[in-house]
Amino acid sequence: MRSVLPTRLLRVKAVVATLAAALLLLGAPSVRAEAVSGPPKMSDGFGLTQAGGATGSATNFVVTVNTPQVAGSHRIRILLPSDYTADPDKRYPVLYFLHGASDDPGNPNLAYPALAAAQSMITVIPDGGLRGWYSNWLDQGTAAGAQNWENFHINQVIPFIDANLRTTATKKGRAVA
Protein backbone atom coordinates (compact mmCIF):
# COMPACT_ATOMS: atom_id res chain seq x y z
CA MET A 1 0.00 0.00 0.00
CA ARG A 2 2.87 2.34 0.75
CA SER A 3 4.22 2.15 -2.78
CA VAL A 4 0.78 2.76 -4.39
CA LEU A 5 0.07 6.06 -2.59
CA PRO A 6 3.11 7.97 -3.92
CA THR A 7 2.32 6.74 -7.45
CA ARG A 8 -1.29 7.99 -7.24
CA LEU A 9 -0.10 11.29 -5.79
CA LEU A 10 2.31 11.73 -8.69
CA ARG A 11 -0.49 11.02 -11.18
CA VAL A 12 -2.77 13.60 -9.51
CA LYS A 13 0.02 16.19 -9.59
CA ALA A 14 0.60 15.47 -13.28
CA VAL A 15 -3.10 15.90 -14.08
CA VAL A 16 -3.26 19.19 -12.15
CA ALA A 17 -0.15 20.47 -13.94
CA THR A 18 -1.63 19.51 -17.33
CA LEU A 19 -4.91 21.29 -16.53
CA ALA A 20 -3.08 24.40 -15.37
CA ALA A 21 -1.03 24.50 -18.57
CA ALA A 22 -4.19 24.05 -20.66
CA LEU A 23 -5.90 26.95 -18.88
CA LEU A 24 -2.90 29.17 -19.53
CA LEU A 25 -2.94 28.26 -23.22
CA LEU A 26 -6.67 28.97 -23.45
CA GLY A 27 -6.17 32.40 -21.93
CA ALA A 28 -8.12 31.83 -18.74
CA PRO A 29 -8.15 34.91 -16.52
CA SER A 30 -5.63 35.08 -13.75
CA VAL A 31 -6.92 34.50 -10.26
CA ARG A 32 -4.74 37.30 -8.96
CA ALA A 33 -5.82 40.80 -9.99
CA GLU A 34 -3.04 43.06 -11.18
CA ALA A 35 -2.32 46.01 -8.92
CA VAL A 36 -3.10 49.39 -10.44
CA SER A 37 -0.92 52.19 -9.17
CA GLY A 38 -2.37 55.23 -10.89
CA PRO A 39 -5.42 56.69 -12.58
CA PRO A 40 -6.79 54.93 -15.65
CA LYS A 41 -5.78 56.27 -19.06
CA MET A 42 -8.39 58.65 -20.44
CA SER A 43 -8.76 59.66 -24.09
CA ASP A 44 -9.57 63.18 -25.27
CA GLY A 45 -12.92 63.67 -26.91
CA PHE A 46 -16.25 65.47 -27.03
CA GLY A 47 -14.46 68.81 -27.23
CA LEU A 48 -12.32 68.14 -24.15
CA THR A 49 -8.54 68.06 -24.39
CA GLN A 50 -6.55 66.90 -21.39
CA ALA A 51 -3.87 69.23 -20.12
CA GLY A 52 -1.27 66.68 -19.02
CA GLY A 53 -2.06 63.37 -17.44
CA ALA A 54 -4.43 62.63 -14.58
CA THR A 55 -3.01 63.06 -11.09
CA GLY A 56 -3.84 61.12 -7.96
CA SER A 57 -4.47 57.51 -7.10
CA ALA A 58 -6.22 54.73 -9.01
CA THR A 59 -9.51 55.52 -7.27
CA ASN A 60 -9.28 59.26 -6.50
CA PHE A 61 -7.82 61.38 -9.27
CA VAL A 62 -8.12 64.67 -11.11
CA VAL A 63 -8.21 65.24 -14.86
CA THR A 64 -7.52 68.77 -16.10
CA VAL A 65 -9.24 69.64 -19.38
CA ASN A 66 -9.49 72.53 -21.81
CA THR A 67 -12.50 73.31 -23.97
CA PRO A 68 -13.56 76.19 -26.20
CA GLN A 69 -16.93 76.10 -24.40
CA VAL A 70 -15.51 77.59 -21.18
CA ALA A 71 -12.39 79.77 -21.02
CA GLY A 72 -9.42 78.41 -19.11
CA SER A 73 -8.49 74.99 -17.74
CA HIS A 74 -10.96 73.02 -15.65
CA ARG A 75 -10.48 70.16 -13.25
CA ILE A 76 -12.67 67.12 -12.88
CA ARG A 77 -12.22 64.94 -9.78
CA ILE A 78 -13.21 61.31 -10.27
CA LEU A 79 -13.78 58.83 -7.44
CA LEU A 80 -13.90 55.16 -8.43
CA PRO A 81 -15.04 52.27 -6.23
CA SER A 82 -12.12 50.30 -4.79
CA ASP A 83 -13.17 47.20 -6.78
CA TYR A 84 -13.19 49.06 -10.13
CA THR A 85 -10.11 47.27 -11.50
CA ALA A 86 -10.98 43.87 -10.01
CA ASP A 87 -13.96 43.22 -12.30
CA PRO A 88 -13.36 44.61 -15.81
CA ASP A 89 -16.89 43.69 -16.95
CA LYS A 90 -18.75 45.48 -14.15
CA ARG A 91 -20.47 48.79 -14.93
CA TYR A 92 -21.31 51.47 -12.39
CA PRO A 93 -23.91 54.24 -12.10
CA VAL A 94 -22.47 57.75 -11.91
CA LEU A 95 -23.17 60.54 -9.45
CA TYR A 96 -22.33 63.97 -10.85
CA PHE A 97 -21.64 66.03 -7.74
CA LEU A 98 -22.07 69.72 -8.57
CA HIS A 99 -20.20 71.24 -5.65
CA GLY A 100 -21.15 74.89 -6.06
CA ALA A 101 -19.22 78.07 -6.66
CA SER A 102 -15.64 78.69 -5.57
CA ASP A 103 -14.77 75.09 -4.67
CA ASP A 104 -11.97 73.71 -6.80
CA PRO A 105 -12.47 69.97 -7.33
CA GLY A 106 -8.74 69.65 -7.99
CA ASN A 107 -7.79 71.00 -4.56
CA PRO A 108 -6.10 68.13 -2.71
CA ASN A 109 -7.19 69.63 0.63
CA LEU A 110 -10.87 69.14 -0.15
CA ALA A 111 -12.07 65.86 1.29
CA TYR A 112 -15.16 64.02 0.18
CA PRO A 113 -15.06 61.14 2.68
CA ALA A 114 -18.63 59.91 2.17
CA LEU A 115 -18.29 60.03 -1.61
CA ALA A 116 -14.83 58.43 -1.57
CA ALA A 117 -16.18 55.59 0.61
CA ALA A 118 -19.01 54.79 -1.82
CA GLN A 119 -18.48 51.37 -3.37
CA SER A 120 -21.49 51.13 -5.64
CA MET A 121 -20.94 54.13 -7.92
CA ILE A 122 -18.50 56.38 -9.72
CA THR A 123 -18.53 59.98 -8.49
CA VAL A 124 -17.60 62.81 -10.87
CA ILE A 125 -17.01 66.29 -9.45
CA PRO A 126 -16.61 68.68 -12.40
CA ASP A 127 -15.50 72.28 -12.10
CA GLY A 128 -18.42 74.70 -11.93
CA GLY A 129 -16.37 77.87 -12.08
CA LEU A 130 -16.34 80.76 -9.65
CA ARG A 131 -19.60 82.11 -11.06
CA GLY A 132 -20.68 79.67 -13.73
CA TRP A 133 -24.10 78.73 -12.32
CA TYR A 134 -23.99 75.58 -14.53
CA SER A 135 -25.67 77.47 -17.36
CA ASN A 136 -24.67 79.05 -20.65
CA TRP A 137 -24.20 82.77 -20.22
CA LEU A 138 -26.32 85.04 -22.38
CA ASP A 139 -23.48 87.56 -22.73
CA GLN A 140 -20.41 85.73 -24.04
CA GLY A 141 -18.54 88.99 -24.65
CA THR A 142 -17.34 89.52 -21.08
CA ALA A 143 -13.74 89.65 -19.91
CA ALA A 144 -14.23 86.11 -18.53
CA GLY A 145 -14.37 84.75 -22.10
CA ALA A 146 -16.56 81.84 -23.20
CA GLN A 147 -18.91 80.69 -20.44
CA ASN A 148 -21.01 77.81 -21.79
CA TRP A 149 -21.19 75.79 -18.58
CA GLU A 150 -24.31 73.83 -19.56
CA ASN A 151 -22.65 72.74 -22.82
CA PHE A 152 -19.50 71.79 -20.88
CA HIS A 153 -21.31 69.63 -18.33
CA ILE A 154 -24.05 68.05 -20.46
CA ASN A 155 -22.46 67.76 -23.91
CA GLN A 156 -18.82 67.24 -22.95
CA VAL A 157 -18.22 65.94 -19.42
CA ILE A 158 -20.97 63.28 -19.41
CA PRO A 159 -20.01 61.67 -22.76
CA PHE A 160 -16.28 62.00 -21.89
CA ILE A 161 -16.85 60.04 -18.66
CA ASP A 162 -19.06 57.46 -20.41
CA ALA A 163 -16.42 56.93 -23.13
CA ASN A 164 -13.51 56.55 -20.70
CA LEU A 165 -14.99 54.68 -17.74
CA ARG A 166 -17.27 51.69 -17.29
CA THR A 167 -20.45 53.60 -16.56
CA THR A 168 -24.10 52.68 -16.79
CA ALA A 169 -24.56 55.12 -19.64
CA THR A 170 -28.32 55.61 -19.38
CA LYS A 171 -30.56 58.15 -17.65
CA LYS A 172 -31.28 55.53 -14.98
CA GLY A 173 -27.52 55.19 -14.45
CA ARG A 174 -26.95 58.88 -13.68
CA ALA A 175 -27.73 61.15 -10.76
CA VAL A 176 -26.95 64.77 -9.97
CA ALA A 177 -26.43 66.17 -6.48
C-alpha positions in Angstrom: 0.0 0.0 0.0 2.9 2.3 0.8 4.2 2.2 -2.8 0.8 2.8 -4.4 0.1 6.1 -2.6 3.1 8.0 -3.9 2.3 6.7 -7.4 -1.3 8.0 -7.2 -0.1 11.3 -5.8 2.3 11.7 -8.7 -0.5 11.0 -11.2 -2.8 13.6 -9.5 0.0 16.2 -9.6 0.6 15.5 -13.3 -3.1 15.9 -14.1 -3.3 19.2 -12.2 -0.1 20.5 -13.9 -1.6 19.5 -17.3 -4.9 21.3 -16.5 -3.1 24.4 -15.4 -1.0 24.5 -18.6 -4.2 24.1 -20.7 -5.9 26.9 -18.9 -2.9 29.2 -19.5 -2.9 28.3 -23.2 -6.7 29.0 -23.4 -6.2 32.4 -21.9 -8.1 31.8 -18.7 -8.1 34.9 -16.5 -5.6 35.1 -13.8 -6.9 34.5 -10.3 -4.7 37.3 -9.0 -5.8 40.8 -10.0 -3.0 43.1 -11.2 -2.3 46.0 -8.9 -3.1 49.4 -10.4 -0.9 52.2 -9.2 -2.4 55.2 -10.9 -5.4 56.7 -12.6 -6.8 54.9 -15.7 -5.8 56.3 -19.1 -8.4 58.6 -20.4 -8.8 59.7 -24.1 -9.6 63.2 -25.3 -12.9 63.7 -26.9 -16.3 65.5 -27.0 -14.5 68.8 -27.2 -12.3 68.1 -24.1 -8.5 68.1 -24.4 -6.6 66.9 -21.4 -3.9 69.2 -20.1 -1.3 66.7 -19.0 -2.1 63.4 -17.4 -4.4 62.6 -14.6 -3.0 63.1 -11.1 -3.8 61.1 -8.0 -4.5 57.5 -7.1 -6.2 54.7 -9.0 -9.5 55.5 -7.3 -9.3 59.3 -6.5 -7.8 61.4 -9.3 -8.1 64.7 -11.1 -8.2 65.2 -14.9 -7.5 68.8 -16.1 -9.2 69.6 -19.4 -9.5 72.5 -21.8 -12.5 73.3 -24.0 -13.6 76.2 -26.2 -16.9 76.1 -24.4 -15.5 77.6 -21.2 -12.4 79.8 -21.0 -9.4 78.4 -19.1 -8.5 75.0 -17.7 -11.0 73.0 -15.6 -10.5 70.2 -13.3 -12.7 67.1 -12.9 -12.2 64.9 -9.8 -13.2 61.3 -10.3 -13.8 58.8 -7.4 -13.9 55.2 -8.4 -15.0 52.3 -6.2 -12.1 50.3 -4.8 -13.2 47.2 -6.8 -13.2 49.1 -10.1 -10.1 47.3 -11.5 -11.0 43.9 -10.0 -14.0 43.2 -12.3 -13.4 44.6 -15.8 -16.9 43.7 -16.9 -18.8 45.5 -14.2 -20.5 48.8 -14.9 -21.3 51.5 -12.4 -23.9 54.2 -12.1 -22.5 57.8 -11.9 -23.2 60.5 -9.4 -22.3 64.0 -10.9 -21.6 66.0 -7.7 -22.1 69.7 -8.6 -20.2 71.2 -5.7 -21.1 74.9 -6.1 -19.2 78.1 -6.7 -15.6 78.7 -5.6 -14.8 75.1 -4.7 -12.0 73.7 -6.8 -12.5 70.0 -7.3 -8.7 69.6 -8.0 -7.8 71.0 -4.6 -6.1 68.1 -2.7 -7.2 69.6 0.6 -10.9 69.1 -0.1 -12.1 65.9 1.3 -15.2 64.0 0.2 -15.1 61.1 2.7 -18.6 59.9 2.2 -18.3 60.0 -1.6 -14.8 58.4 -1.6 -16.2 55.6 0.6 -19.0 54.8 -1.8 -18.5 51.4 -3.4 -21.5 51.1 -5.6 -20.9 54.1 -7.9 -18.5 56.4 -9.7 -18.5 60.0 -8.5 -17.6 62.8 -10.9 -17.0 66.3 -9.5 -16.6 68.7 -12.4 -15.5 72.3 -12.1 -18.4 74.7 -11.9 -16.4 77.9 -12.1 -16.3 80.8 -9.6 -19.6 82.1 -11.1 -20.7 79.7 -13.7 -24.1 78.7 -12.3 -24.0 75.6 -14.5 -25.7 77.5 -17.4 -24.7 79.0 -20.7 -24.2 82.8 -20.2 -26.3 85.0 -22.4 -23.5 87.6 -22.7 -20.4 85.7 -24.0 -18.5 89.0 -24.7 -17.3 89.5 -21.1 -13.7 89.7 -19.9 -14.2 86.1 -18.5 -14.4 84.7 -22.1 -16.6 81.8 -23.2 -18.9 80.7 -20.4 -21.0 77.8 -21.8 -21.2 75.8 -18.6 -24.3 73.8 -19.6 -22.7 72.7 -22.8 -19.5 71.8 -20.9 -21.3 69.6 -18.3 -24.0 68.1 -20.5 -22.5 67.8 -23.9 -18.8 67.2 -23.0 -18.2 65.9 -19.4 -21.0 63.3 -19.4 -20.0 61.7 -22.8 -16.3 62.0 -21.9 -16.9 60.0 -18.7 -19.1 57.5 -20.4 -16.4 56.9 -23.1 -13.5 56.5 -20.7 -15.0 54.7 -17.7 -17.3 51.7 -17.3 -20.4 53.6 -16.6 -24.1 52.7 -16.8 -24.6 55.1 -19.6 -28.3 55.6 -19.4 -30.6 58.1 -17.7 -31.3 55.5 -15.0 -27.5 55.2 -14.4 -27.0 58.9 -13.7 -27.7 61.1 -10.8 -26.9 64.8 -10.0 -26.4 66.2 -6.5 
